[in-house]
Amino acid sequence: MAIFHWYPIHDQAVTLAVDLPISQESFQQINRLQKKATQQLSTLLDDLVPSYNSLTLCFKREHKWSDHIKKIDQLLLSLANDAMNEIENETPIKKIPVCYEENFAPDLFEISCQLNLSKEKIIELHSNRTYQVYAMGFVPGFPYMGEINEQLILPRKAVPSQRIKAGSVAIANKQTGIYPFEVPGGWHVIGQTPLALFNKNRTPLCLLQPGDQVQFYPISKSEFESWS
């Protein structure tokens, strides 16, 4: 069982962090911790915010986290006690269609030159693995997913793009993500999905959530344009 440490954010919030490097293993620990916290502390909490290797407990206004240190300790102890016996339910894989054709992938040619890989190889490497959704940000619905194939690792753009289309699928460093809105951004766009990542009239609002497993699959331009 991994070691956790905690640190306060303010009177109503405390972050529990696992002492492991960012990886699917560390996130699985956070996922288990979130389930335990939901079971044991739900009456005290307003929200739970998972990230790569931490979970923030947001207590209701009438509760200070420091009044519940014993319960937090019990939460971590129960996680440790169950670690050896707990059987994880397999998370269904969410399939995301992506058009990687030229008009939908403005950075694909440049990436191909930088990495000395054909466009077909880049598409293959990006779409042939399952990704973990680690966190949501920097705008509502943007999923931070990892890890991409090592052959595709690139730093963020030195100069961010002023306009990235909604649905753009992009890569940067070891991660891949999807822009839910038209915004500026510094990741390399290699495709576009017709799916809406954020919808204010949908429950939940975001198509993807931390803990989800995601696979991309290529579609043609005509399939993209006829998607409903």
C-alpha positions as CSV (number, residue, x, y, z in Angstrom):
1,M,0.0,0.0,0.0
2,A,1.3,3.4,-0.9
3,I,2.0,6.1,1.7
4,F,-0.3,9.2,1.8
5,H,0.4,12.6,3.2
6,W,-2.0,15.5,3.6
7,Y,-1.9,19.3,3.6
8,P,-4.6,21.9,4.2
9,I,-5.9,24.2,1.4
10,H,-8.0,26.3,3.8
11,D,-10.4,25.6,6.7
12,Q,-12.9,23.7,4.6
13,A,-10.5,21.8,2.3
14,V,-7.6,19.3,2.7
15,T,-5.6,17.5,0.0
16,L,-4.5,13.9,0.4
17,A,-1.6,13.0,-1.9
18,V,-0.1,9.6,-2.6
19,D,3.6,9.2,-2.3
20,L,4.1,7.8,-5.8
21,P,5.1,9.4,-9.2
22,I,2.3,10.3,-11.5
23,S,1.2,7.0,-13.2
24,Q,-1.8,4.8,-13.7
25,E,-0.9,3.0,-10.5
26,S,-0.9,6.3,-8.4
27,F,-4.2,7.3,-10.0
28,Q,-5.8,3.9,-9.2
29,Q,-4.9,4.6,-5.5
30,I,-6.6,8.0,-5.8
31,N,-9.6,6.4,-7.5
32,R,-9.9,3.9,-4.6
33,L,-9.5,6.7,-2.1
34,Q,-12.3,8.7,-3.7
35,K,-14.7,5.7,-3.5
36,K,-13.8,5.3,0.2
37,A,-14.3,9.0,0.9
38,T,-17.7,8.9,-0.8
39,Q,-18.8,6.0,1.3
40,Q,-17.4,7.3,4.6
41,L,-17.5,11.1,4.5
42,S,-20.3,12.0,2.1
43,T,-22.4,13.7,4.8
44,L,-19.5,16.0,5.6
45,L,-18.4,16.9,2.1
46,D,-19.5,19.4,-0.6
47,D,-17.1,18.0,-3.2
48,L,-14.3,15.7,-4.0
49,V,-11.6,16.8,-6.5
50,P,-9.3,14.1,-7.9
51,S,-6.1,14.8,-9.8
52,Y,-3.1,12.9,-11.0
53,N,-1.9,11.7,-7.5
54,S,-4.0,13.6,-5.0
55,L,-7.6,14.0,-3.8
56,T,-8.9,17.2,-2.3
57,L,-11.7,16.9,0.3
58,C,-14.0,19.9,0.3
59,F,-16.0,20.1,3.5
60,K,-19.3,21.8,3.9
61,R,-19.2,25.3,5.3
62,E,-20.3,24.2,8.8
63,H,-17.4,21.7,9.0
64,K,-13.7,22.4,9.4
65,W,-11.5,19.6,8.1
66,S,-9.4,19.8,11.2
67,D,-12.4,18.7,13.3
68,H,-12.4,15.4,11.4
69,I,-8.7,14.3,11.5
70,K,-9.7,11.0,13.1
71,K,-12.1,10.3,10.3
72,I,-9.5,11.1,7.7
73,D,-7.0,8.8,9.5
74,Q,-9.7,6.1,9.5
75,L,-10.3,6.6,5.8
76,L,-6.7,6.1,5.0
77,L,-6.5,3.1,7.3
78,S,-9.5,1.4,5.7
79,L,-7.9,2.0,2.3
80,A,-4.7,0.2,3.5
81,N,-6.6,-2.7,5.1
82,D,-8.6,-3.3,1.9
83,A,-5.8,-2.9,-0.6
84,M,-4.8,-6.5,-0.6
85,N,-8.3,-7.9,-0.9
86,E,-10.1,-5.3,-3.0
87,I,-11.0,-6.4,-6.5
88,E,-11.3,-3.5,-8.9
89,N,-14.3,-3.4,-11.2
90,E,-13.1,-3.0,-14.8
91,T,-13.9,0.5,-16.1
92,P,-15.7,0.5,-19.4
93,I,-13.7,2.0,-22.2
94,K,-15.2,5.1,-23.8
95,K,-14.6,5.2,-27.6
96,I,-13.9,8.7,-29.1
97,P,-14.1,9.2,-32.9
98,V,-11.4,11.4,-34.3
99,C,-10.9,12.7,-37.8
100,Y,-7.1,12.9,-38.4
101,E,-7.5,14.3,-42.0
102,E,-5.6,17.5,-43.0
103,N,-8.3,20.1,-42.4
104,F,-8.9,18.7,-38.9
105,A,-5.2,18.3,-37.9
106,P,-3.4,21.6,-38.5
107,D,-0.2,20.5,-36.7
108,L,0.1,17.0,-38.0
109,F,2.4,17.8,-40.9
110,E,4.8,19.8,-38.6
111,I,4.7,17.0,-36.0
112,S,5.5,14.5,-38.7
113,C,8.6,16.5,-39.7
114,Q,9.7,17.0,-36.1
115,L,9.4,13.4,-35.1
116,N,10.5,11.9,-38.4
117,L,7.3,9.8,-38.5
118,S,4.7,9.5,-41.2
119,K,1.3,10.9,-40.6
120,E,-0.1,7.4,-40.8
121,K,2.3,6.2,-38.1
122,I,1.4,9.1,-35.8
123,I,-2.3,8.3,-36.2
124,E,-1.6,4.6,-35.5
125,L,0.5,5.3,-32.4
126,H,-2.1,7.8,-31.0
127,S,-5.2,5.6,-31.6
128,N,-3.9,2.1,-30.7
129,R,-3.8,2.5,-26.9
130,T,-6.1,3.1,-24.0
131,Y,-5.7,6.4,-22.0
132,Q,-6.5,7.2,-18.4
133,V,-8.3,10.5,-17.7
134,Y,-6.3,11.9,-14.8
135,A,-7.8,15.3,-14.3
136,M,-10.1,18.0,-15.7
137,G,-9.2,21.6,-16.5
138,F,-8.1,24.3,-17.7
139,V,-11.6,25.0,-19.2
140,P,-14.7,23.0,-18.3
141,G,-14.6,19.6,-19.9
142,F,-10.9,19.5,-20.9
143,P,-9.6,16.0,-20.1
144,Y,-5.9,15.5,-19.3
145,M,-5.1,11.9,-20.4
146,G,-2.0,9.8,-20.5
147,E,0.3,8.5,-21.3
148,I,0.9,8.8,-25.0
149,N,3.4,6.6,-26.9
150,E,7.0,7.7,-26.2
151,Q,7.6,8.2,-29.9
152,L,5.0,11.0,-29.8
153,I,6.4,13.0,-26.9
154,L,6.8,16.7,-27.7
155,P,7.0,19.8,-25.5
156,R,4.2,22.4,-25.7
157,K,4.4,24.9,-28.5
158,A,6.8,27.7,-27.9
159,V,4.2,30.1,-29.2
160,P,0.6,29.0,-28.4
161,S,-2.0,29.0,-31.2
162,Q,-4.5,31.9,-30.9
163,R,-7.4,29.8,-32.0
164,I,-8.0,26.1,-31.5
165,K,-11.3,24.7,-32.7
166,A,-13.8,23.0,-30.3
167,G,-13.2,19.2,-30.4
168,S,-9.6,19.5,-31.3
169,V,-7.5,16.5,-30.2
170,A,-4.0,17.4,-29.2
171,I,-0.8,16.2,-27.6
172,A,1.9,17.8,-25.4
173,N,4.6,16.2,-23.3
174,K,3.3,12.8,-22.3
175,Q,-0.4,13.7,-22.5
176,T,-3.2,14.0,-24.9
177,G,-6.4,16.1,-24.5
178,I,-9.5,17.4,-26.2
179,Y,-10.4,21.1,-26.4
180,P,-14.1,21.4,-25.5
181,F,-14.4,25.0,-26.8
182,E,-12.7,27.3,-29.3
183,V,-9.9,28.8,-27.2
184,P,-6.1,29.7,-27.5
185,G,-3.9,26.7,-26.6
186,G,-0.3,25.5,-26.7
187,W,-0.8,21.8,-27.5
188,H,-0.2,20.2,-31.0
189,V,-3.5,19.5,-32.7
190,I,-3.5,16.2,-34.6
191,G,-7.3,15.6,-35.1
192,Q,-10.8,16.6,-34.2
193,T,-13.8,14.8,-32.7
194,P,-17.4,15.6,-33.5
195,L,-18.5,14.8,-29.9
196,A,-19.3,17.6,-27.5
197,L,-17.0,17.4,-24.5
198,F,-19.1,19.9,-22.5
199,N,-22.9,20.4,-22.6
200,K,-24.7,22.6,-20.1
201,N,-27.9,20.7,-20.8
202,R,-26.4,17.3,-20.2
203,T,-26.0,15.4,-16.9
204,P,-23.1,15.1,-16.2
205,L,-22.0,18.3,-18.0
206,C,-18.7,16.8,-19.1
207,L,-18.5,13.8,-21.4
208,L,-15.4,12.5,-19.6
209,Q,-14.6,12.3,-15.9
210,P,-11.4,11.5,-13.9
211,G,-11.0,7.8,-13.8
212,D,-12.4,7.1,-17.3
213,Q,-10.6,4.9,-19.8
214,V,-10.6,6.3,-23.3
215,Q,-9.7,5.0,-26.8
216,F,-9.6,7.0,-30.0
217,Y,-10.6,5.6,-33.4
218,P,-10.1,7.2,-36.8
219,I,-13.1,8.4,-38.9
220,S,-13.2,10.0,-42.3
221,K,-14.1,13.6,-43.2
222,S,-17.5,12.5,-44.5
223,E,-18.2,10.5,-41.3
224,F,-17.3,13.6,-39.2
225,E,-19.5,15.9,-41.2
226,S,-22.5,13.5,-41.0
227,W,-22.1,12.8,-37.3
228,S,-25.2,13.6,-35.2
